[in-house]
Amino acid sequence: VKGSIDNIPLPDDSIDIVLASLVLHEIKPLSTTLQQIKRVLKDGGQFMCLEYEKDESAIEGPPMQIRVPSSVMEQELENAGLNITQKIFLRKDIYIITAKK
C-alpha cells in the first residue's frame, strides 16, 4: 500500500493488525496518525508499536529530543481511543506497547 500515514488509503475497519516499528518518533503530530490507525483497524483489531524510550543513558537510536517516552505514547494511544493491553521493555531504552480497538 502506498500512501500517506496521516491519510491511510484503506477502508475503515479493514485491518486486523497494525505494526509500527521504530518509526513513530519521526511523525508529527502523532495524534493524527493514531486516529488513522484506529480508523482502519477492525473492532478488536490490534496495534503494536516498538519505540525508543527517552533514556539519557542510551548510546544508540534517534536523538533524545524526538523520542516518544512510553508514558506519552500511552496517553496518545488512549486519547486516540485505543485500549492498552500490554507494555513491555525489551531493554531499558526500547519498549513495545500493544493496544486494541
C-alpha positions in Angstrom: 0.0 0.0 0.0 1.4 3.4 -1.0 0.0 6.4 0.7 0.3 8.9 3.5 0.4 8.0 7.2 -1.9 10.9 8.0 -4.5 9.7 5.5 -4.1 5.9 5.1 -5.6 4.8 1.8 -7.5 1.9 3.3 -11.2 1.5 4.1 -12.5 1.9 7.7 -12.5 -1.3 9.8 -10.5 -3.3 7.3 -7.2 -4.3 9.1 -6.7 -6.9 11.8 -3.2 -5.9 13.0 -1.0 -2.7 12.5 2.7 -2.8 13.5 4.8 0.4 13.7 8.4 -0.4 14.4 10.8 2.4 15.4 9.0 5.0 13.2 6.5 6.9 15.3 9.2 9.2 16.8 9.5 10.7 13.3 5.8 11.5 12.9 4.3 14.8 14.0 1.6 15.2 15.1 1.3 11.7 16.4 -2.4 12.1 17.2 -3.4 12.3 13.5 -1.6 9.0 12.7 -3.0 7.2 15.7 -6.5 8.3 14.7 -5.9 6.9 11.2 -4.6 3.6 12.6 -7.7 3.3 14.8 -9.9 4.1 11.8 -8.5 1.3 9.6 -8.4 -1.3 12.5 -11.4 -3.7 12.7 -13.2 -3.8 16.0 -11.0 -5.9 18.3 -8.0 -5.2 16.0 -4.6 -4.8 17.5 -1.9 -2.1 17.2 1.6 -2.8 18.3 4.3 -0.2 18.4 8.0 -0.7 19.1 9.7 2.6 20.1 12.7 4.2 21.8 12.2 5.3 25.4 13.6 8.7 26.3 16.6 7.4 28.2 19.5 9.7 28.6 21.9 6.8 29.1 21.2 5.3 25.7 24.1 5.2 23.3 22.2 4.4 20.1 19.0 5.4 18.4 17.5 8.7 17.5 18.2 12.0 19.3 16.6 12.3 22.7 14.5 15.3 21.7 12.5 13.3 19.1 12.0 10.2 21.1 8.5 9.5 22.5 8.5 8.4 26.1 6.4 5.3 26.8 4.2 7.4 29.2 3.5 9.9 26.4 2.8 7.1 23.9 0.3 5.5 26.4 -1.5 8.8 26.7 -1.6 9.4 22.9 -3.0 5.9 22.4 -5.7 6.4 25.0 -6.5 9.8 23.5 -7.0 8.1 20.1 -9.5 5.7 21.7 -7.2 2.7 21.7 -7.1 0.4 24.8 -3.6 -0.5 26.0 -3.4 -4.3 26.6 0.4 -4.7 27.3 3.5 -2.7 27.8 7.0 -4.3 28.0 10.5 -3.2 27.8 12.9 -5.2 25.5 15.7 -3.3 27.2 15.6 -0.1 29.2 15.6 2.1 26.1 13.2 0.2 23.8 9.5 -0.6 24.6 6.6 -2.3 23.0 3.0 -1.2 23.6 0.1 -3.3 22.4 -3.4 -1.7 22.1 -6.8 -2.9 21.0 -9.6 -1.1 19.2 
